[in-house]
Amino acid sequence: MQYEFLKQFPKRMKHVGRYALLFTNSSQKAIWKQYGFLKLDEQINVIFSVMLYLMEQSLKEENCTIDDIGAYIDNLNMRYFEKNMSYEDCKNLGDFLINVVLSNEGKAMYFDGFDFEQRAYQIMNVSYVANRIVYLDSEVRRTSYYLTEDGYNLLLSTLEIENNMKLTIHEMIFKMHLEKQSYDKAVDDIKNVFNLLRIQVQKMEEAMGRIRRNALSYTVAEYEAVLEENLETISDTKQKFLSYRELVKTREKELEEIDVNVRKLDEKEEEKLNHLVIIENYLNRTIDEHQKILSSHFDLKSLYTRELEQLSQMSYIRRFSIRNELYEKVLEQPGALAHMELFFRPLFGNAPEKIYHPRKATELQKPIRRRDQEEEQERMEFGDEAWMEEEERRQREKLAKYSGCLNYLLKKAIAAEDGEITLEQIKDGITGEELVTLIPNVQIFKEIMVELIKNREIVMKTLQEERQNYISEFSGGFHLNEMLLALAEEFEPSIQSVEVYRIEDGKMIAFEHVTDETGASRRICCSNVLIRVRQEA
C-alpha cells in the first residue's frame, strides 16, 4: 500500500460515523425550536448531557425509563438551561432524544467507511442505545434504556484516550495519588478504574448475546479484539489491586489507632479516613469485576466455539426443495394427496414425555398466587392505558396510607413529653379512627416498623446531602428516607432526627380488629418500641 497512514481507515470512520449520524438525526428538527434550543451548540450539549446520564445509570445497572430521563432534563433545565419548559415538555424532549436522535425511530443506522486496502466501502452499523422491559415495584411495566458499546465508545472517546491505555493510565494516576496521600483525588481515580472494568464486563455480555442470537454476525476480528482486551486487563491487574487494598487497610488502621490511643483525629484526618474507607470499598468491587472478567473470558470462548461447531454441523442436514419434491410430485400424481399425512406427520410429532429434573426439584418454588399474578402481567399489553392508570391510582392510594401511618407516629412523638413516646402509650390512647390511620393494614404497619427499627437513628441533614449528591431512580414505591424527608418539611420547627429502638421489657403490644390486605379482621402483637423525634432549636 502506497499510503501507510490510510491503514485502518474504516476504524477511524467508525468513530466519525458515531458523531455524524448523531448530528444527522438531530439537525433540522423543529422540536428544538419549540423548547428554545435554537443553536446547534445548545442542542449538542443537551444530547451529550442525556447520554452521560444514560451511561451513569448503565454503569450502576439501574433502570432508566423515559420518566427518569424527563425528570433529569427538568432538573438540568431548572438549574442551568433555564428554558421555558414544563415537566411534560422535558419528558417529550427526552422521548425525542431517545427514540429519534439516538434510536433513529427504530431503524438501523449505517455509516460507510472506505477501505483503501480492499478498494471498497465497508458498511458499519452504529447503535447508541438498547432497551429492555423492567417491572417497577413488581407491578408497573416500563421500558428501560441503556448504552451499547457504540454509546460507550462515543462518550469515552471524548476523553482522547485509546481503549488499551485507559485502564493503565487511570491505574497509574490512582497509584500516584495514593502514594502522595491525595485520597480525595484517589477516590475519583478508583471510580474511573471500576467503571472501565464494568464496561468491559458489559461489553462481553453484549458480545455473548450477539453470539447466541447469530454467531455469524459476530466476526472473528471482533472476537479477537475482545479477547485481547481481556488478556490485557487480567494479566496483572488483580495482584496490583490486592496490594493497593493492603496498603489502604494499613493506613486506615494507623489512623484508627491514633484516634483510639493517642488523640482525637482532627477534621482533615477524619476526611482522610472516610476517603480511605471509600477507596477500600471500590477496590473490593474492582477485584470482583476483575473476577467477572476472568470467568466471562472463558465463558465467551466456550460459547463462541460451541456455536460455531453447531453451525458447522448444520451442513450435514439434508435439505430439499418443497416445490420440486412435493408440489411437482403431487401435480404429476394427484392421487398422492390421499397419503399426505405420511409427509407431514414428522412435523406434528407429540411432545416428549416429561422426566424428573433434579435442578427443577431444588429450585425455590414461588407461591401460586404470586406466579399467577406474574403470568397475568406478562399477558398484559404494554399499551393498555386504562390498566396503567388504574395501577398508578392504586399505587398513589397505597403510598398515602404509608404517609398517614408515618405522619401519625411523628405527631404523637412530637406532642409527647421530651419528644418521645412508646408504642404502648400510643395503643392506650388510640381511638377507632386513629387506629385505621396508624394501621391501614397489617402489611403496611409491619413494613414501616421494620424499616424504622432497622435504621435506628435517621438524621435529616444526612438524608438531604445524599439526595443532593446522588441521582436516584424514583420507583413509585415506599422508601422510608424519601417519605421522612417529605414529611419533615411539614413540621415547625423542622425535624432534626428520628430515633427508634426496641424496648426489651418483655411486653407484647396487641392491637385488636385490624385488617390485612385481604380485608379480614385480625389481632396483631408486637414488641414495645420507643420513638424519639428531635426538632431543631
N, C-alpha and C positions, 0 to 999 in steps of 0.2 A: 504494500500500500504506500502510495507516494506521500500522503499527508498523515503522519503518525498521530497528530493531535486530533484527528477525526475519529479515532477509535472510541468505541463505546458511546458514540454519538446518540443512539436511541435512549440510552440510560439518562443522558443529560436532558433529552427532550421529554422524558417521563416526568422529571422534576418541573420542567417548564410547563408541561401539559396540565399538571395539577393546578397551577395558578391560572393558566389560560382558560380552562373550562369553567373554573370558579367565576372568573370575571365575565365570561360569556353568558353564563346563566343569570348573572346579577345585573348586567348593564342593560340600559334601555327599558327598565321595568318601571311602570308608572306608580307602583305601590310605594316606592321610596319617597316620591314627592308628596304622597298623601300624608306621610308621617314627618315631613320636614327634613329628610336627609337628601339634600339637593346635590352635594358634591360627591364625587367618586371617592374621595379620601374618607368621608364620613361613612359611606356605605361599606367600604372595605374594613374599616375599624370595627363596625358592628358585627360583620361576618366573622372576623377572627376572634372577637370577644366571645361570641357564642361557641365557636369551635373550641376555644380554650376551656370553656365550661363543660362542653361535652367530653373533652379529654380528662378533665379532673374527675368527673363522675365515672368515666370508664375505668380510670386507674383505681378508683376506690371501689369498683364493682358495685356501684349503687345505681338505682333506677333513674332514668332521665326522660320524663314524659314531656309532652307539649305544655302542660300546665307548669311544670318546673321551669322550662325554658322561658315561658311567658313571665313568670314571677321574677326570674333572673334579669330579663331585659327591663322589666318595670323598675326593679331596684337600681339598675345602672342608669336608667333614664332620670329617675328622681334625684340621684346623687351627682351625675356627671353630664349626661347629654342634654337634659332639661328641654326636651321636646314636648309639644302639646299632645300627649298620648295618654289614653286611659289604660287600665289593665287589659281590657279586651283588645285594644289596639296592639298592645305589646304581645299578647297571645297570638293574634293574627300575624304579626310580623315574624314571630318565632316559627309559626307554621309555614310561612312563605320561605324562610331561610332553610328549614329542614327539607321540605318537600319539593321546592323549586330550585333553590340555589345549590344545595348540597346533594339532592337526590334526582334532579332533572325530571321531576314529575314521574318517577318510577321507570324512566327509560335509561338503558345502558349508555354510558359515556365512553367515547374512544378518542384517542389522540394519536396521530400518525407521526412517527419519527423516522427520518431517512437513515437507513443503514448503509454507509458508504462501502463497507466490505462486501455486502450482498447486492449492492446496487438496486435496492428496492426499499419501499416504505415498510416499516414494521408497525402493525396496528397494536396499540397498547390500551388496555382497559383501565379506567380510572373510577374509583368508588371511594367516597369520603365517609359515609355513614352506613350503618346497617341497623336493623331493628329486631326486637323480639317481643313476644307477648308476656306481660307480667301481671300478677294479681296483687293489688294493694290491699292490705288488711285482710287477705284471703277471700275477698268478696268482689272488689271492683276490678274489672279487666281493663288494662291500658296497654298502649304501645310504648315501649322504652327504646331509646336510641343510644347507640354507642359508636365510637370511631373505629374505622377499619385501619388496616396497615397503611393505606394511602393517606388517610386522615392524619395518622400519627406522623408519617414522614413529612407531610406538608408543614405541620406545625414545628416539628423538631428541626427541619431544615432551616428555619428562620434563625436558629442558633449558630449556623455556619460551622457545624462540626460534623465530620464524617461519622457514619454509623459505627465503624470499627474502632473509632477513637473516643467516642463519647464516654463509655464506661471507664476507660483508662484515665481520661482527663479528670473526670469527676472524682474518681478514686484518689488520684494524686493530690487534687486540691483538698479533699477531705483529710488526707493524711497530714498535709502541711498545716491545716488549721488545727488539727488535733494536737500536733506537736507544739504549736505555738500557744495552745490553750485558748484559742479563739472559738469557744464552744458554741456561741450563737451562730457563727458562720458555718461551723461544722454540722450543725443541725440541718441547715438548708442543703449542704452537700450530700449528707447521707440520705436525705429525702430524694434528691435527684438520682442517686445511685439506685435506691429502691425502686423508683419509678421506671428506670431503664430496664431493670430486671423484670419488673411486672409486664412491661411492654413486650419483652422477649417471650415471656410465658404466653401472653395473649396471641402473639404472632404465631407461635407453634400450634395453639389451639385452633386458630383460624385455618392454618395450613392443614391440620388433621381433618377439619370439617370439609375443606375442599376435596381432599383425597377421598374421603368417604363418599361424597356426592359423585365425583367422577375423577378417578386417578389420572386420566389422560389430560385433564385440564390443568394439572399441576406439572410443570415442566421439570426436567432434570436440573436445569440451571437454577431454578428457584429452590429446589430441594437441596442442592449443593450449597447455595448461599446460606440457607438456614442452618445447615449442619456446621458450616464453618463458623458462623456467629456463635453457635452453641459451644463449639470446642474452644473458641477464644474466651468465652465467658467462664466456662467451668474449669479451665486449665489450672489456675492457681488462685482464683478469687476466694474460695471458701477458706483456705488457710490464712489469707490476708485478713479477712473479716473476723475470723476467730481470734487472731492476735489483737486486732483492734478492740474486740469486745473485752478481752482480758485486761488490756490497758485501761479501758474505760471503767471497768469494775474496780481496778486497783485505785484509780483516782477518786472514784466515788467513796470507797472505803476510807481513804485518807481524810477526805472532808468530813465524813460521818464521825470518825474518831476524834477529830478536832472539835466537832460540835458537842460530843459527849464528854470527853475527858479534859479538854484544855479550856475552851471558851465558846461562847455562843457565836455562831457564824454571822458575819455582817451581811448586809443586803447583797453585795456583789458576789460573795461566796455562796450565798443561798441560790442566787441566779445561776451560778456555775453548776451547782449540784443538780438543779432542776434540768438544765440543759444536758448534763451527763445522763440523767435518767431517760430523757427522750432519745438520746443517741443510742443508749443500750437497747431500748425498745425497738428502734428501727434497725439496729444491727441484727437483732434476733429475727425480725421479719425478713431482712435481706438474706440471711442464711437459709431461711425457709424457702424463699423464692429461688435461691440457688439450687436447693434440693429438688424443687419442682422442675426446674430446667433440666437437671440431670436425669430425672425419671422420664420427663416428656421427650427428651432427646432419644432415648431407646424406644419409647412407645412410637414415636414418629417413624423411626427406621423400620420397626417390625410392621407397622401399619402399611407403609408405602410398599414394602416388599410383598406383603400378603395380597394387597390389592392388585399389584402388577401380576403376581402369579395367577390370581383368579381371572384377570383379563386375558392372560395368555392361554388359559385353559378353555376359554370360550371358542378358540379356533378349532377345537375338537368337536364342537357341537354341530350336528348335521342340520343343514338348513335346506329348505326347498321353497320353490315359488308356488304360492297358493293359486295363482292364476293358471300356471301350466299343469300343476299336479292335481288340482281339484276342479276348477271351472271348466277347463278344456275336456277333462275326462268325463265330467257329467254331461257336457253338451254332446259328446260322442255317444255316450250310453246313458240316456235319461233314466233307464230302469235302476241305475245305481243309487238314485235318491231314496229308494226304499231301505238302503243299508247305510245311510249317512251317520247313524249313531256309532258305527264302528270307527269312523274317522274322528268324531268329536268327543267320544267317550273319555279319552285321557284328559281332555281339558276340564272336565267336570268331575274329577275324582273326589271321593269323600275325604274329609279332613282326617289326619292321622289320629289314632286313639291317644287319649291323654295318659301320661305316665307320671310316676311320682318324681317330683323335683325337690331335692334336699334344700337347695338355696331358697326356693319359694317358701318352704316349710319353716325356715328360720328367720324370714323377714318380719319386720314389725307390721302387724295387722292393724289397719285403720278401722275405726268404728263404722258400722254400716250406714248410720245416718250421715256422717261426715263424707263418706265415699259417695253416697247418693247426691249430696249437695255439690260435690266437685264435678260429678258427671253431668248434673243439671247445668252447672256453669259452663262446662265445655260445650254443651249443646246450644247455649245462648249465643245469638248472633251479636257481633260487635256493634252493629249499627242500631240496636234496639234502644232507642232514646227513651221510651216510656219506662222500660225496665231500669235503665241507668238513673233516671230521675227519681224513681221510687227508692232505689238503693241509696242514693245520696240523701234523700229525705229521712230515711230510717237511720242513716249514719249521723245526721245532724241531731235527731232526737236522742240517740244514744249518748252522744257527746254532751248534750245538755244535761242528761242525768248524771254523768260523771262530774260535770262542773257544779251542779247543785249539791251533790254529796260533799265534795271537797270544800266548797264555799261555806257550807253549814258547819263543818268541823273547824275551819279557821275562825268563823264568827264566834262560835262557842268558846274557843280558846282565848280569843282577844277579850271577850266580855268577862271572862273569869278573873279571879284574883291572881296577880303576878303573871298573867298571860298564859296560864297552863291549866289543863283540865284532863281528867281521866275518862276513859270510856264508861266506867261505872257511873260517874257523875252525870254524864250525858244521858245514859239509859234511865236513871232515876227521874230526871226532869223532862223527859221527852213526851210529846203528845202524839195523837194519831196522825195528824197531817205532817208533823215534823219527822215522824218515823218513815213516811213514804219518801220524804226528801233525803233523809240520811241513808236509807236502804231502798233505792228504787227497785233493785232485785239483788239476789244473793251474790251473783257473779260480779256485778259492778262494785259492791261494797267490799267483797273479798279482794278484788284486784287492787283497789285503791289502798286498802290497809297493808297489803303485802308490799306494794311499792314504797309506801311511806316508811314501814319498818325496815325494809332493805336499805334505803338511803340514809336513814337515821337522822342526819343533820344536813339540811339543804340551805345554802347561803345564796341569797338572791343576786348579790353582786357578781358572784362567780358564774351563775347561770347567764347573766346579762353579757358578761365578757365572752363566754363561749358562743352565744348567739351572734355576737358581732364579728368574731374571728373565724367562724366556721360556717360554711354553706351546708345546710342540712336539707334533706328532702322531706317535704310535708306529705305524709301518707294519708291524712284524714282520720287516723285512729287516735286512741288515747295515749298521750305522753305526759307523764306526771310533771316533768320540768317545764314544758311549754304551758301547761294549764296553770301551774303555780305562778309563772311569770305574768300571765294574763290576769289572774285574779288579784295578784299583789298590787297591781296598779289601781284597783278599785278602792283600796283602804286608805284612810287618812289617820295618822301618818302611815307611810308606806311600810310594808313588812320587810324586816331585815333578814330574818332566818326562821326556819321551821324545824323543830326537833321532835322526833317521835321515838319512844322507847317502850319496849315491852316490860311491864311490871311483874316481877317474879314473886307474886304474893299467893299464888295458888288459886286465885279466884277465877271463876268462869262466868263471863257476862253473857246472859241469854236474852235474845230478842224474840218475842212471840209474834206470830201471824205476819211474817214477811213472805214475799212472793219470790219464786225463782223465775228463770227465763221462760218456762212453760206456763206461768201463771198460777201454779199450785202454791198453796199456803204451806209455809214451813217454819220450823223453830231452829234458830241457829245459835251456836255457842262459840265464844271466842275468848282469848286471854285478855286480861286487863291491859290497857295501853295508856301511856302518858303522852299528851300532845302539848307542846310548848311553842308559842309564837312570840318572837321578839320583834318589836317595832323600833324604827329609828327615833332618836330623841328629838 
